[in-house]
Amino acid sequence: TSNVITSGAHKVAPNIGGLTYGIENKGFRSTLHDNIVAHLADPNNDAELDYKKWDHPAVDTLHGSYYDDTIVYNWVGSRAIELGRDNDRNTDGVDAAVADQTTIQLY
């Protein structure tokens, strides 16, 4: 409840997986409430976005959730953008211009 996850960690190295994970939920009938997963990369830094080509899910739920209102905004790697994939969800009423300027880098 009430987590903010931003600017996904990303390291390219042999035998290491788990690039840019958001939330990994392995619980049964779990509830994910009032969480935000936003900005895989700084939207104001093209070099960082280019570096973060691949992304893992913003919310990866193994057994489904009883309830999940997690907001996911801009959690896509540059390769996903090239493929036209958009992972945003629960963003009704979110002003994209404000969200793009609300980053940990500008905090």
All heavy atoms as an XYZ file, in Angstrom:
830
protein
N       0.830     -1.182      0.000
C       0.000      0.000      0.000
C       0.875      1.245      0.000
O       1.863      1.306      0.735
C      -0.918     -0.007      1.234
O      -1.780     -1.130      1.138
C      -1.748      1.253      1.338
N       0.490      2.216     -0.843
C       1.095      3.555     -0.874
C       2.580      3.559     -1.197
O       3.355      4.291     -0.598
C       0.839      4.278      0.446
O      -0.542      4.410      0.678
N       2.981      2.755     -2.174
C       4.376      2.744     -2.631
C       4.503      3.585     -3.888
O       3.581      3.666     -4.693
C       4.821      1.314     -2.961
C       4.837      0.442     -1.738
O       5.668      0.592     -0.867
N       3.884     -0.481     -1.661
N       5.670      4.189     -4.069
C       6.012      4.874     -5.312
C       7.297      4.246     -5.826
O       8.296      4.196     -5.114
C       6.212      6.390     -5.116
C       6.674      7.043     -6.407
C       4.934      7.036     -4.613
N       7.247      3.740     -7.047
C       8.407      3.112     -7.676
C       8.706      3.897     -8.939
O       7.825      4.117     -9.770
C       8.116      1.634     -7.991
C       7.843      0.886     -6.688
C       9.266      1.006     -8.771
C       7.253     -0.468     -6.867
N       9.954      4.329     -9.071
C      10.302      5.163    -10.205
C      11.735      4.911    -10.639
O      12.537      4.391     -9.868
C      10.075      6.653     -9.870
O      10.264      7.431    -11.043
C      11.009      7.137     -8.785
N      12.014      5.256    -11.868
C      13.361      5.200    -12.429
C      13.984      3.820    -12.231
O      14.903      3.643    -11.449
C      14.237      6.291    -11.808
O      15.348      6.536    -12.628
N      13.476      2.847    -12.963
C      13.881      1.458    -12.810
C      15.378      1.227    -12.937
O      16.025      1.754    -13.826
N      15.911      0.437    -12.023
C      17.328      0.078    -12.074
C      17.592     -0.710    -13.349
O      16.768     -1.496    -13.793
C      17.702     -0.745    -10.852
N      18.728     -0.495    -13.915
C      19.028     -1.116    -15.203
C      20.536     -1.303    -15.329
O      21.279     -0.328    -15.329
C      18.523     -0.208    -16.325
C      18.459     -0.869    -17.656
N      17.329     -1.520    -18.089
C      19.356     -0.982    -18.645
C      17.541     -2.000    -19.306
N      18.763     -1.691    -19.659
N      20.961     -2.542    -15.392
C      22.372     -2.824    -15.566
C      22.500     -3.956    -16.569
O      21.907     -5.009    -16.395
C      23.034     -3.216    -14.250
C      24.511     -3.511    -14.418
C      25.189     -3.782    -13.101
C      26.651     -4.052    -13.368
N      27.447     -4.016    -12.177
N      23.263     -3.720    -17.594
C      23.502     -4.745    -18.597
C      24.785     -5.460    -18.224
O      25.857     -4.859    -18.185
C      23.617     -4.124    -20.003
C      23.917     -5.195    -21.028
C      22.339     -3.383    -20.364
N      24.666     -6.747    -17.885
C      25.825     -7.546    -17.492
C      25.521     -9.010    -17.775
O      24.359     -9.418    -17.763
C      26.128     -7.343    -16.010
N      26.543     -9.818    -18.029
C      26.312    -11.244    -18.287
C      25.662    -11.937    -17.085
O      25.973    -11.636    -15.941
C      27.723    -11.803    -18.520
C      28.594    -10.625    -18.762
C      27.950     -9.448    -18.104
N      24.732    -12.817    -17.366
C      24.096    -13.681    -16.363
C      23.300    -12.927    -15.308
O      23.126    -13.424    -14.204
C      25.150    -14.567    -15.680
C      25.887    -15.417    -16.682
O      25.278    -15.984    -17.580
N      27.198    -15.471    -16.564
N      22.849    -11.720    -15.625
C      22.025    -10.972    -14.682
C      20.702    -10.662    -15.359
O      20.668    -10.130    -16.456
C      22.711     -9.655    -14.242
C      23.965     -9.962    -13.430
C      21.750     -8.808    -13.421
C      24.725     -8.730    -13.001
N      19.625    -11.004    -14.703
C      18.304    -10.693    -15.221
C      17.619     -9.674    -14.347
O      18.208     -9.125    -13.432
N      16.368     -9.432    -14.613
C      15.592     -8.534    -13.765
C      15.816     -7.066    -14.045
O      15.832     -6.267    -13.128
N      16.002     -6.717    -15.310
C      16.161     -5.310    -15.637
C      14.843     -4.570    -15.429
O      13.800     -5.004    -15.895
C      16.595     -5.141    -17.098
C      17.920     -5.781    -17.507
C      18.151     -5.617    -18.989
C      19.068     -5.177    -16.726
N      14.904     -3.486    -14.717
C      13.792     -2.548    -14.567
C      12.498     -3.179    -14.054
O      11.435     -2.969    -14.604
C      13.523     -1.805    -15.890
O      13.157     -2.742    -16.901
C      14.716     -1.016    -16.339
N      12.594     -3.922    -12.982
C      11.385     -4.460    -12.363
C      10.663     -3.380    -11.585
O      11.289     -2.532    -10.957
C      11.721     -5.608    -11.404
C      11.507     -6.952    -12.027
C      12.565     -7.665    -12.544
C      10.238     -7.502    -12.103
C      12.374     -8.905    -13.130
C      10.036     -8.748    -12.687
C      11.104     -9.433    -13.189
O      10.899    -10.656    -13.766
N       9.357     -3.426    -11.612
C       8.528     -2.550    -10.805
C       8.117     -3.294     -9.540
O       8.878     -3.419     -8.600
N       6.910     -3.855     -9.539
C       6.396     -4.645     -8.416
C       6.303     -6.089     -8.858
O       5.724     -6.389     -9.897
C       4.994     -4.156     -7.986
C       5.056     -2.725     -7.466
C       4.389     -5.098     -6.953
C       3.692     -2.116     -7.208
N       6.863     -6.975     -8.080
C       6.707     -8.408     -8.328
C       5.871     -8.971     -7.187
O       6.312     -9.019     -6.048
C       8.060     -9.111     -8.407
C       7.930    -10.557     -8.809
C       9.270    -11.234     -8.966
O      10.167    -11.004     -8.138
O       9.410    -12.012     -9.913
N       4.661     -9.373     -7.511
C       3.700     -9.832     -6.522
C       3.487    -11.333     -6.698
O       2.901    -11.760     -7.686
C       2.381     -9.067     -6.704
C       1.291     -9.593     -5.832
O       1.528    -10.200     -4.804
N       0.049     -9.363     -6.248
N       3.940    -12.113     -5.736
C       3.783    -13.571     -5.808
C       2.736    -14.093     -4.830
O       2.569    -15.294     -4.692
C       5.130    -14.245     -5.528
C       6.153    -13.973     -6.605
C       7.436    -14.726     -6.343
C       8.440    -14.458     -7.443
N       9.684    -15.206     -7.261
N       2.046    -13.184     -4.160
C       1.058    -13.592     -3.171
C      -0.231    -14.098     -3.799
O      -0.515    -13.876     -4.969
N      -1.013    -14.794     -2.998
C      -2.329    -15.282     -3.414
C      -3.393    -14.322     -2.894
O      -3.366    -13.937     -1.727
C      -2.596    -16.686     -2.842
C      -1.742    -17.749     -3.456
C      -0.493    -18.028     -2.941
C      -2.177    -18.454     -4.567
C       0.305    -19.011     -3.504
C      -1.395    -19.432     -5.141
C      -0.146    -19.709     -4.610
N      -4.332    -13.951     -3.776
C      -5.439    -13.052     -3.415
C      -4.944    -11.788     -2.716
O      -5.521    -11.326     -1.739
C      -6.477    -13.779     -2.582
C      -7.118    -14.931     -3.356
C      -8.326    -15.554     -2.701
N      -9.326    -14.648     -2.200
C     -10.281    -14.056     -2.932
N     -10.340    -14.262     -4.221
N     -11.169    -13.275     -2.367
N      -3.874    -11.235     -3.220
C      -3.284    -10.048     -2.624
C      -4.013     -8.786     -3.080
O      -4.749     -8.787     -4.061
C      -1.807     -9.957     -2.996
O      -1.679     -9.936     -4.401
N      -3.795     -7.720     -2.347
C      -4.337     -6.419     -2.689
C      -3.179     -5.450     -2.886
O      -2.298     -5.354     -2.040
C      -5.267     -5.904     -1.570
O      -6.419     -6.747     -1.525
C      -5.690     -4.477     -1.803
N      -3.195     -4.771     -4.018
C      -2.222     -3.719     -4.309
C      -3.012     -2.417     -4.321
O      -3.829     -2.192     -5.215
C      -1.549     -3.967     -5.654
C      -0.781     -5.280     -5.766
C      -0.338     -5.520     -7.198
C       0.415     -5.275     -4.835
N      -2.790     -1.573     -3.329
C      -3.645     -0.414     -3.101
C      -2.832      0.879     -3.057
O      -1.846      0.967     -2.324
C      -4.389     -0.611     -1.772
C      -5.322      0.481     -1.420
N      -6.449      0.758     -2.153
C      -5.302      1.363     -0.411
C      -7.077      1.765     -1.603
N      -6.395      2.166     -0.547
N      -3.251      1.859     -3.856
C      -2.653      3.199     -3.862
C      -1.160      3.198     -4.179
O      -0.395      3.945     -3.571
C      -2.892      3.915     -2.534
C      -4.316      4.407     -2.389
O      -5.010      4.545     -3.415
O      -4.733      4.669     -1.246
N      -0.739      2.382     -5.118
C       0.657      2.368     -5.550
C       0.799      3.124     -6.864
O      -0.140      3.192     -7.655
C       1.147      0.927     -5.754
C       1.089      0.137     -4.477
O       1.761      0.447     -3.511
N       0.264     -0.897     -4.462
N       1.993      3.658     -7.096
C       2.314      4.320     -8.361
C       3.636      3.760     -8.862
O       4.617      3.711     -8.118
C       2.457      5.847     -8.189
C       1.142      6.463     -7.695
C       2.915      6.492     -9.497
C       1.258      7.921     -7.319
N       3.644      3.317    -10.115
C       4.872      2.888    -10.785
C       4.994      3.801    -12.004
O       4.167      3.749    -12.915
C       4.800      1.406    -11.219
C       6.103      0.992    -11.882
C       4.498      0.512    -10.027
N       5.999      4.671    -11.993
C       6.077      5.693    -13.037
C       7.512      5.943    -13.477
O       8.434      5.892    -12.667
C       5.470      6.996    -12.533
N       7.654      6.232    -14.738
C       8.921      6.680    -15.326
C      10.043      5.651    -15.201
O      10.936      5.777    -14.366
C       9.367      8.012    -14.729
C       8.379      9.118    -14.898
N       7.904      9.492    -16.137
C       7.751      9.902    -13.988
C       7.049     10.487    -15.981
N       6.923     10.744    -14.686
N       9.996      4.663    -16.056
C      11.100      3.719    -16.170
C      12.412      4.471    -16.341
O      13.434      4.115    -15.770
C      10.863      2.804    -17.370
C      11.967      1.831    -17.682
C      11.644      0.503    -17.048
C      12.152      1.688    -19.165
N      12.371      5.528    -17.147
C      13.523      6.408    -17.359
C      13.049      7.847    -17.229
O      11.867      8.144    -17.374
C      14.112      6.185    -18.751
N      13.967      8.735    -16.959
C      13.662     10.155    -16.873
C      13.129     10.628    -18.225
O      13.843     10.563    -19.228
C      14.937     10.918    -16.502
C      14.742     12.415    -16.410
O      13.622     12.904    -16.644
O      15.737     13.101    -16.104
N      11.880     11.095    -18.292
C      11.318     11.502    -19.582
C      12.020     12.716    -20.185
O      11.821     13.029    -21.353
C       9.850     11.811    -19.262
C       9.818     12.068    -17.810
C      10.925     11.264    -17.205
N      12.850     13.391    -19.402
C      13.593     14.557    -19.877
C      15.025     14.213    -20.275
O      15.840     15.108    -20.481
C      13.591     15.639    -18.795
C      12.187     16.033    -18.418
O      11.423     16.481    -19.259
N      11.828     15.838    -17.165
N      15.343     12.907    -20.346
C      16.707     12.478    -20.639
C      16.669     11.397    -21.723
O      16.513     10.208    -21.425
C      17.363     11.948    -19.360
C      18.800     11.554    -19.545
O      19.270     11.297    -20.653
N      19.522     11.464    -18.431
N      16.829     11.810    -22.972
C      16.760     10.865    -24.093
C      17.830      9.786    -24.005
O      17.593      8.640    -24.379
C      16.879     11.604    -25.427
C      15.654     12.448    -25.735
O      14.568     12.143    -25.194
O      15.790     13.414    -26.509
N      19.012     10.118    -23.504
C      20.096      9.134    -23.398
C      19.723      8.010    -22.430
O      20.000      6.840    -22.696
C      21.391      9.811    -22.961
N      19.089      8.347    -21.316
C      18.683      7.318    -20.357
C      17.611      6.420    -20.958
O      17.651      5.204    -20.804
C      18.177      7.940    -19.060
C      17.783      6.894    -18.029
C      17.243      7.459    -16.731
O      17.075      8.686    -16.606
O      16.980      6.644    -15.836
N      16.655      7.017    -21.659
C      15.607      6.222    -22.295
C      16.192      5.299    -23.358
O      15.825      4.126    -23.438
C      14.544      7.122    -22.912
C      13.385      6.399    -23.587
C      12.663      5.488    -22.601
C      12.420      7.387    -24.191
N      17.123      5.788    -24.164
C      17.768      4.952    -25.182
C      18.519      3.787    -24.543
O      18.528      2.682    -25.062
C      18.733      5.780    -26.031
C      18.006      6.721    -26.978
O      16.795      6.514    -27.212
O      18.648      7.663    -27.463
N      19.163      4.031    -23.396
C      19.923      2.989    -22.691
C      18.994      1.903    -22.150
O      19.323      0.724    -22.170
C      20.728      3.621    -21.552
C      21.451      2.630    -20.698
C      22.538      1.901    -21.197
C      21.072      2.411    -19.390
C      23.207      0.982    -20.403
C      21.741      1.501    -18.588
C      22.805      0.785    -19.104
O      23.461     -0.117    -18.316
N      17.841      2.304    -21.666
C      16.884      1.354    -21.087
C      15.960      0.829    -22.185
O      14.794      1.183    -22.280
C      16.090      2.014    -19.958
C      16.969      2.377    -18.774
C      16.184      3.012    -17.662
C      17.081      3.297    -16.473
N      16.329      3.913    -15.372
N      16.525     -0.045    -23.018
C      15.769     -0.579    -24.154
C      14.659     -1.527    -23.722
O      13.581     -1.534    -24.269
C      16.708     -1.304    -25.116
C      17.627     -0.383    -25.872
C      18.342     -1.134    -26.956
C      19.287     -0.264    -27.709
N      18.684      0.864    -28.380
N      14.952     -2.387    -22.754
C      14.006     -3.439    -22.373
C      13.426     -3.138    -21.010
O      14.078     -2.572    -20.150
C      14.708     -4.802    -22.356
C      15.329     -5.087    -23.675
C      16.662     -5.057    -23.977
C      14.654     -5.390    -24.894
N      16.849     -5.335    -25.308
C      15.643     -5.542    -25.903
C      13.324     -5.545    -25.240
C      15.319     -5.848    -27.210
C      13.011     -5.848    -26.550
C      14.003     -6.003    -27.514
N      12.215     -3.564    -20.818
C      11.552     -3.376    -19.538
C      10.882     -4.664    -19.108
O      10.493     -5.471    -19.935
C      10.522     -2.249    -19.623
C       9.483     -2.498    -20.707
O       8.496     -3.204    -20.422
O       9.658     -2.017    -21.832
N      10.814     -4.864    -17.825
C       9.998     -5.927    -17.263
C       8.689     -5.288    -16.808
O       8.585     -4.068    -16.734
C      10.723     -6.600    -16.101
C      11.772     -7.555    -16.565
N      13.089     -7.198    -16.721
C      11.708     -8.850    -16.928
C      13.785     -8.237    -17.157
N      12.968     -9.256    -17.289
N       7.718     -6.090    -16.463
C       6.421     -5.512    -16.129
C       6.493     -4.519    -14.971
O       7.253     -4.711    -14.018
C       5.580     -6.727    -15.730
C       6.231     -7.878    -16.403
C       7.698     -7.550    -16.424
N       5.688     -3.488    -15.061
C       5.560     -2.536    -13.958
C       4.955     -3.248    -12.745
O       5.374     -3.044    -11.614
C       4.693     -1.364    -14.374
N       3.974     -4.101    -13.005
C       3.355     -4.916    -11.959
C       3.248     -6.332    -12.505
O       2.533     -6.581    -13.464
C       1.953     -4.389    -11.565
C       1.352     -5.269    -10.475
C       2.017     -2.942    -11.122
N       3.980     -7.242    -11.902
C       3.995     -8.642    -12.321
C       3.325     -9.454    -11.219
O       3.876     -9.625    -10.141
C       5.433     -9.097    -12.534
C       5.536    -10.468    -13.171
O       4.498    -11.036    -13.553
O       6.665    -10.969    -13.290
N       2.109     -9.911    -11.474
C       1.335    -10.629    -10.473
C       1.217    -12.089    -10.888
O       0.594    -12.395    -11.897
C      -0.059     -9.996    -10.313
O       0.112     -8.633     -9.927
C      -0.870    -10.709     -9.262
N       1.831    -12.964    -10.125
C       1.903    -14.384    -10.450
C       0.548    -15.079    -10.364
O       0.183    -15.865    -11.229
C       2.923    -15.073     -9.542
C       3.202    -16.537     -9.809
C       3.765    -16.739    -11.212
C       4.177    -17.076     -8.770
N      -0.229    -14.801     -9.314
C      -1.473    -15.538     -9.076
C      -2.720    -14.669     -9.186
O      -3.771    -15.047     -8.677
C      -1.442    -16.176     -7.680
C      -0.285    -17.088     -7.466
N      -0.176    -18.316     -8.072
C       0.847    -16.933     -6.742
C       0.955    -18.885     -7.719
N       1.594    -18.065     -6.912
N      -2.621    -13.530     -9.827
C      -3.757    -12.621     -9.883
C      -3.886    -11.857     -8.578
O      -3.251    -12.189     -7.585
N      -4.705    -10.842     -8.588
C      -4.898    -10.022     -7.390
C      -6.370     -9.969     -7.036
O      -7.238    -10.020     -7.907
C      -4.427     -8.584     -7.645
O      -3.057     -8.551     -7.887
N      -6.641     -9.857     -5.762
C      -8.011     -9.622     -5.317
C      -8.422     -8.207     -5.715
O      -9.531     -7.980     -6.177
C      -8.101     -9.816     -3.796
C      -9.460     -9.510     -3.240
C     -10.515    -10.398     -3.424
C      -9.684     -8.333     -2.540
C     -11.774    -10.115     -2.925
C     -10.937     -8.042     -2.037
C     -11.979     -8.930     -2.232
O     -13.217     -8.646     -1.743
N      -7.504     -7.248     -5.534
C      -7.757     -5.855     -5.878
C      -6.433     -5.212     -6.259
O      -5.408     -5.434     -5.608
C      -8.374     -5.119     -4.674
C      -8.632     -3.654     -4.937
C      -9.768     -3.247     -5.611
C      -7.739     -2.687     -4.496
C     -10.015     -1.902     -5.846
C      -7.974     -1.339     -4.730
C      -9.115     -0.955     -5.405
O      -9.350      0.365     -5.643
N      -6.450     -4.405     -7.303
C      -5.230     -3.716     -7.744
C      -5.617     -2.415     -8.437
O      -6.157     -2.432     -9.533
C      -4.435     -4.611     -8.698
C      -3.140     -3.981     -9.182
O      -2.825     -2.835     -8.780
O      -2.441     -4.626     -9.964
N      -5.363     -1.298     -7.772
C      -5.633      0.004     -8.378
C      -4.322      0.757     -8.680
O      -4.318      1.976     -8.820
C      -6.557      0.854     -7.505
C      -5.914      1.307     -6.204
O      -4.774      0.903     -5.896
O      -6.555      2.095     -5.462
N      -3.239      0.016     -8.781
C      -1.937      0.616     -9.038
C      -1.958      1.446    -10.315
O      -2.419      0.983    -11.356
C      -0.854     -0.479     -9.153
O      -0.822     -1.219     -7.929
C       0.513      0.110     -9.431
N      -1.448      2.666    -10.207
C      -1.294      3.525    -11.377
C       0.054      3.202    -12.009
O       1.086      3.187    -11.331
C      -1.334      5.016    -10.992
C      -2.723      5.387    -10.472
C      -0.933      5.901    -12.170
C      -2.800      6.768     -9.863
N       0.043      2.922    -13.305
C       1.275      2.691    -14.065
C       1.325      3.756    -15.147
O       0.393      3.874    -15.952
C       1.305      1.284    -14.696
C       2.538      1.112    -15.565
C       1.256      0.220    -13.609
N       2.419      4.522    -15.138
C       2.569      5.598    -16.115
C       3.994      5.617    -16.658
O       4.950      5.680    -15.887
C       2.238      6.952    -15.482
C       2.394      8.096    -16.453
C       1.418      8.334    -17.412
C       3.524      8.891    -16.450
C       1.562      9.350    -18.337
C       3.681      9.908    -17.363
C       2.694     10.137    -18.304
O       2.849     11.134    -19.224
N       4.112      5.527    -17.952
C       5.399      5.689    -18.642
C       6.454      4.667    -18.186
O       7.611      5.013    -17.997
C       5.905      7.124    -18.460
C       7.027      7.470    -19.420
O       7.134      6.900    -20.497
N       7.861      8.400    -19.026
N       6.065      3.424    -18.028
C       7.004      2.356    -17.640
C       7.283      1.495    -18.867
O       6.931      0.323    -18.934
C       6.427      1.507    -16.507
C       7.440      0.655    -15.831
C       7.735     -0.655    -16.095
C       8.322      1.039    -14.778
N       8.727     -1.110    -15.279
C       9.125     -0.079    -14.448
C       8.531      2.225    -14.085
C      10.088     -0.052    -13.455
C       9.488      2.251    -13.092
C      10.251      1.128    -12.788
N       7.886      2.089    -19.878
C       8.222      1.370    -21.105
C       9.640      1.717    -21.531
O      10.074      2.858    -21.414
C       7.248      1.684    -22.268
C       5.881      1.111    -21.999
C       7.152      3.165    -22.543
N      10.358      0.702    -22.008
C      11.691      0.913    -22.553
C      11.628      1.406    -23.986
O      10.583      1.342    -24.640
N      12.739      1.890    -24.478
C      12.757      2.473    -25.823
C      12.374      1.455    -26.890
O      11.725      1.791    -27.878
C      14.124      3.085    -26.124
O      15.157      2.131    -26.024
N      12.734      0.191    -26.710
C      12.355     -0.839    -27.685
C      10.841     -1.043    -27.688
O      10.226     -1.207    -28.736
C      13.076     -2.151    -27.375
C      12.794     -3.245    -28.362
C      13.420     -2.956    -29.734
N      13.107     -4.049    -30.620
C      12.540     -3.902    -31.807
N      12.281     -2.716    -32.277
N      12.259     -4.942    -32.545
N      10.226     -1.026    -26.527
C       8.771     -1.169    -26.442
C       8.067     -0.005    -27.125
O       7.041     -0.189    -27.789
C       8.339     -1.261    -24.982
N       8.623      1.185    -26.987
C       8.040      2.353    -27.650
C       8.113      2.173    -29.163
O       7.150      2.459    -29.876
C       8.748      3.638    -27.187
C       8.434      3.904    -25.712
C       8.329      4.835    -28.048
C       9.278      4.985    -25.082
N       9.257      1.674    -29.642
C       9.408      1.417    -31.078
C       8.351      0.430    -31.574
O       7.868      0.534    -32.692
C      10.793      0.862    -31.386
C      11.923      1.844    -31.222
C      13.289      1.173    -31.331
O      13.372      0.015    -31.811
O      14.271      1.801    -30.928
N       7.997     -0.528    -30.734
C       7.003     -1.538    -31.100
C       5.570     -1.056    -30.892
O       4.617     -1.782    -31.163
C       7.239     -2.813    -30.284
C       8.563     -3.528    -30.544
C       8.765     -4.655    -29.536
C       8.626     -4.053    -31.965
N       5.417      0.154    -30.374
C       4.088      0.719    -30.170
C       3.382      0.230    -28.925
O       2.172      0.342    -28.803
N       4.135     -0.302    -27.964
C       3.517     -0.815    -26.734
C       3.378      0.296    -25.701
O       4.275      1.096    -25.514
C       4.356     -1.953    -26.165
C       3.629     -2.712    -25.080
C       4.437     -3.833    -24.579
N       5.643     -3.281    -23.971
C       6.635     -4.008    -23.508
N       6.599     -5.303    -23.606
N       7.681     -3.452    -22.970
N       2.261      0.327    -25.039
C       1.973      1.310    -24.003
C       1.444      0.546    -22.803
O       0.433     -0.138    -22.899
C       0.932      2.297    -24.526
C       0.503      3.310    -23.490
O       1.043      3.316    -22.376
O      -0.403      4.094    -23.799
N       2.117      0.644    -21.670
C       1.726     -0.126    -20.489
C       0.948      0.687    -19.473
O       0.710      0.218    -18.369
C       2.978     -0.698    -19.804
C       3.684     -1.713    -20.668
O       3.054     -2.351    -21.507
N       4.971     -1.873    -20.484
N       0.568      1.923    -19.797
C      -0.147      2.752    -18.833
C      -1.458      2.100    -18.426
O      -2.122      1.449    -19.230
C      -0.442      4.130    -19.426
C       0.808      4.968    -19.663
O       1.914      4.523    -19.277
O       0.683      6.063    -20.225
N      -1.815      2.288    -17.160
C      -3.114      1.797    -16.683
C      -3.546      2.600    -15.463
O      -2.703      3.160    -14.753
C      -3.075      0.317    -16.370
C      -2.250     -0.055    -15.177
C      -2.327     -1.544    -14.942
N      -1.944     -1.825    -13.584
C      -1.665     -3.004    -13.124
N      -1.732     -4.033    -13.921
N      -1.340     -3.174    -11.881
N      -4.835      2.664    -15.260
C      -5.436      3.433    -14.162
C      -4.980      4.888    -14.191
O      -4.725      5.490    -13.151
C      -5.115      2.800    -12.800
C      -5.689      1.410    -12.662
O      -6.795      1.152    -13.113
N      -4.947      0.510    -12.057
N      -4.877      5.455    -15.375
C      -4.384      6.826    -15.523
C      -5.490      7.824    -15.866
O      -5.183      8.960    -16.225
C      -3.286      6.899    -16.597
O      -3.805      6.398    -17.828
C      -2.055      6.118    -16.192
N      -6.744      7.409    -15.736
C      -7.841      8.353    -15.981
C      -7.671      9.559    -15.059
O      -7.479      9.409    -13.850
C      -9.195      7.697    -15.730
C      -9.511      6.607    -16.738
O      -8.890      6.601    -17.814
O     -10.357      5.757    -16.425
N      -7.712     10.744    -15.633
C      -7.583     11.964    -14.840
C      -6.152     12.401    -14.592
O      -5.918     13.434    -13.979
N      -5.165     11.619    -15.050
C      -3.763     12.005    -14.886
C      -3.383     12.942    -16.026
O      -3.569     12.619    -17.194
C      -2.833     10.763    -14.886
C      -1.373     11.179    -14.898
C      -3.132      9.884    -13.688
N      -2.880     14.113    -15.689
C      -2.426     15.087    -16.677
C      -1.008     14.706    -17.100
O      -0.072     14.793    -16.301
C      -2.457     16.485    -16.070
C      -2.060     17.579    -17.038
O      -1.303     17.309    -17.993
O      -2.505     18.729    -16.826
N      -0.825     14.275    -18.335
C       0.475     13.801    -18.812
C       1.551     14.878    -18.699
O       2.702     14.575    -18.356
C       0.372     13.307    -20.248
N       1.222     16.111    -18.964
C       2.217     17.193    -18.866
C       2.724     17.339    -17.438
O       3.929     17.509    -17.212
C       1.618     18.505    -19.367
N       1.826     17.246    -16.473
C       2.236     17.334    -15.071
C       3.008     16.082    -14.671
O       4.045     16.165    -14.015
C       1.000     17.532    -14.155
C       1.380     17.415    -12.684
C       0.347     18.875    -14.437
N       2.523     14.914    -15.076
C       3.198     13.656    -14.722
C       4.608     13.596    -15.289
O       5.522     13.100    -14.637
C       2.377     12.467    -15.215
N       4.807     14.108    -16.499
C       6.143     14.084    -17.096
C       7.119     15.020    -16.399
O       8.331     14.854    -16.521
C       6.074     14.424    -18.586
C       5.547     13.261    -19.411
O       5.577     12.115    -18.913
O       5.106     13.505    -20.544
N       6.625     15.981    -15.658
C       7.505     16.888    -14.911
C       7.602     16.507    -13.438
O       8.317     17.154    -12.682
C       7.022     18.331    -15.064
C       7.159     18.854    -16.474
C       8.576     18.716    -17.005
O       9.545     19.132    -16.361
N       8.721     18.103    -18.183
N       6.869     15.467    -13.041
C       6.915     14.993    -11.655
C       7.792     13.743    -11.638
O       7.313     12.623    -11.747
C       5.487     14.684    -11.141
O       4.674     15.836    -11.360
C       5.507     14.331     -9.674
N       9.080     13.967    -11.527
C      10.046     12.871    -11.559
C      10.981     12.967    -10.363
O      11.144     14.039     -9.771
C      10.897     12.919    -12.846
O      11.739     14.072    -12.798
C      10.027     12.946    -14.096
N      11.616     11.868    -10.039
C      12.584     11.880     -8.939
C      13.773     12.763     -9.303
O      14.396     13.379     -8.432
C      13.022     10.425     -8.582
C      13.759     10.393     -7.256
C      13.857      9.805     -9.689
C      12.913     10.764     -6.059
N      14.077     12.862    -10.584
C      15.210     13.679    -11.002
C      14.954     15.168    -10.773
O      15.899     15.931    -10.547
C      15.523     13.428    -12.495
C      16.090     12.062    -12.771
C      15.009     10.975    -12.911
O      13.816     11.245    -12.854
N      15.435      9.740    -13.083
N      13.702     15.595    -10.844
C      13.373     17.003    -10.629
C      12.949     17.298     -9.190
O      12.686     18.445     -8.848
C      12.247     17.431    -11.588
C      12.589     17.393    -13.071
C      11.372     17.745    -13.909
C      13.754     18.309    -13.395
N      12.910     16.262     -8.348
C      12.472     16.432     -6.965
C      13.477     17.229     -6.170
O      14.645     17.074     -6.225
C      12.242     15.066     -6.315
C      11.876     15.131     -4.859
C      10.642     15.634     -4.474
C      12.764     14.722     -3.888
C      10.304     15.700     -3.124
C      12.427     14.777     -2.543
C      11.208     15.277     -2.175
O      10.862     15.349     -0.854
